[in-house]
Amino acid sequence: MLVCSFHCSLHRSWIYKIPFAALLQGKNIKTTPRLFPDSLCSSSFLHLSLRAIMVSHKEFVAAGKQPGLQVWRIENLDLKPVPKALHGSFYTGDAYLLLFTTAAPSYNIHMWLGEECSQDESGAVAIFATQLDDFLGGKPVQYRDVQNCESNTFLGYFKSGIKYQKGGVASGFQHVVTNDMSAKRLLHLKGRRAIRATEVELSWASFNKGDSFILDLGKDVYQWCGSECNRYERLKASEVSIGIRDNERNGRAKLHMVEEGEEPKAFTEALGPKTAIAPSTPDDEKADISNKKKGALYMISDASGTMKVSSVAPSSPFKQAMLSPEECYILDNGVDKNIFVWKGPKANMSERKAAMSAGQQFIKDKGYSNTTQIQVLPAGAETTLFKQFFSDWRDKDETTGPSKAYTIGSIAKVKQVPFDASTLHSNKAMAAQHGMVDDGKGKVQIWRVENGAKAPVDPSLYGHFYGGDCYLILYSYRLGGREQHIIYTWWGLKCTQDELAASAFLTVLLDDSMGGSPVQVRVTQGQEPPHLMSLFQGKPMIIHTGGTSRKDGQSQLLQRHPSSGGELSVEASASSLNTNDVFVLKTPGALFVWRGVGASDEEMDAAKHVVGFLGGSPSQVSEGKEPADFWSALGGKKEYQTSKSLRNIVHPPRLFGCSNKTGRLIVEEIPGDFTQSDLATDDVMLLDTWDQIFLWVGNEANEEEKKGAPKIAKEYVDSDPSGRRGLPITTIKQGAEPPTFTGWFQAWDLKMWETDPLDRIRGKF
């Protein structure tokens, strides 16, 4: 039973007892009020404000209006937004509601439950999740995520890791972005793919030799690395340290890398005299083959007046025809800690609304762990994991290319404005869909970092960036009658450590000179946000691979990426071509525009702007009809990415790491959108492109990983719930990747591993 309190203007409280399940299911509720004096309305009652049980909470007004992530915490059984800079920080005593919106749009709703959150808070977040689902037309996918057992989808929102902090709203802890330098805490970092930073006791007893820890003293943030902590874990832990400095301290804290045995005086001042460091501890139990065990299918129905579960198929693979649109189903993959609840589009409303609670009851009835993940899926929004339990799954609407969002069910009727960098400043509908603060017509100032100082860039060269440099871009605009500022700090992939460090320092100086009011955005080459690319007044952003010392006359090959809206300078080689894109080739004697068979008209329009930058009269070249001088300019004809599956992705590629760093060979999926930097050089990586499996062997992988990975790849395919069998398994080595592999990674850099990634991230300290 749920007790709700409605406070009236007469300073009295009407107390109702409402069946909790009925509230979740949206049933008509008949209640008889009992009048109590305010003195009896104590904390022993579950106080839920009137707004909290209304279908349209005030926080829902802006929900799903812009692509990206929105986070709320349950505070006094109401929704309170968490500042964007603190997304990824969670109090263990609280419950959170998250909404992720794509540009399509499509939606993911997550309920996150801290291990110490109360029953009241978990109940409240379930109600809000149901109401938000209603508000968005029942189209979102709903997830139930529990601390330390989050779904891969959830973890993918926080590529730099998530932090668990002690306490919660009941203890008075608030999510506030400040420049407070009085912090004093110790964070324990675990994981290689998904980093979790958990606040632990501020004591030497919390340390061990196998992990990284962060001693956060406010003004100074120390990353401590145990003697048995490997390089990749150090690299990932450094991202958390940088996030604390940039987000929680607004760039004003100083980062330090500390090795075990070399602790500075600040450690003993904070922790007391040093004691013996404990040996490394094994990681928590992980599935050897993630989400690859057999499932069972059940139908759920309330036709008899109570929810009943009946078996449909005892094991996968299933047939899509088994799912009737008039019913709801549970796909049981509980042995791998996954439960899916599928909502038929014609199922009755009570069944659809009770989907999450039905999944929770199923977990209890089966005796599964309370940390089992639950996904609630409306028809048309099925996740990859769910679909791979069916041998014949076909989507109603399929993506038209690797850069286009999925169109899902009826929400596809919402017109998606194509991304076009040349009109970003004038197309307000597109600007809104792509999360723009304005149309980019404000004032722009750009400096290049040179010799530790800012060197102004000639305005005629605005929009050109070189991979060997770092830049500071100050954007000023007016909003609500006030002048606002954004500082973009852009890091080229080949800039020096000195430039990285100098750019961070210069950003803080520029921020300080403006009273600390600007928004700071650190951008790595290849990850430019749309708003940054809108600042060049209709001209595409062009990124050159080298530094500013490039000599005139050198061949340039520019690749148009519609997903980012910018142009990327890539190696002038035929192997860099991709059938899904447009390329502009500039040589001392010629200018070519090459169009792949999967390229769009929008990409061709953008190529015209690139030609305008480079100058000259271009020759139009279509894929398959290239003249001899085109191949000659690229050093000869070579194999390049021509995979048709890239043009019509039904099963998005997935990347896994195979590692025995914990003492046994395990497989972990890379959360979120993967990049080349997710390839751990001390591991073997498995890339699943649905019709082919790649094993990528890092140069520092050990013999056990090299020998065990092929067996894992075979088991991965053989145990696939969709029944895939006999797929080709290709083994390739770091530094010798074919285009059939690199084509799945945007902006592949052939020289990425010439410098130590750990040295590079240390440069950001």
Protein Blocks (a to p, Z undefined) as FASTA:
>chain_A
ZZdddddfkopacdddddfklmmnopacddddddddfklmcfkbccddfklmpmbdfklm
mgokagcddddddeehiacdddfklgoiacfkbccddddddfkbccdddddddfkbcfkl
mmmmmmmmmmmmmmnoomaccddddehiacfklmmmmmnopaddehdjknopacdddfbf
kbccddddedjklccdddddddfklpcfkbccdddehjaccddddfklcfklmmmmmmmm
mmmmmmmnnopaccddddehiacfklmmmnopadddddddddddddfbghiaccdddddd
fknopacdddfbfbdcddfklpcfkbccdddfklnopacddddfkbcfklmmmmmmmmmm
mmmmnopafklccddddehiacfklmmmpfkbccfbdcfbfkbccdehjllmpccddddf
klmmmmmmlmmmnopabeolaccdddddeehiacdddfklgoiacfkbccdddddddeeh
iacddddddddfkbcfklmmmmmmmmmmmmmmnoomaccddddehiacfklmmmngopac
dddfbdfkbcehiacdddddfknopacdddddfklpcfkbccddddfkbccddddfkbcf
klmmmmmmmmmmnopadddddehiacfklmmmnopaadddfbfklmmcfbdcddddddfk
nopacddddehjddfklpcfkbccdddehjaccddddfkbcfklmmmmmmmmmmmmmmpm
nlpahiacddddehiacfklmmmpghiafklmmpcfklmmmmmZZ
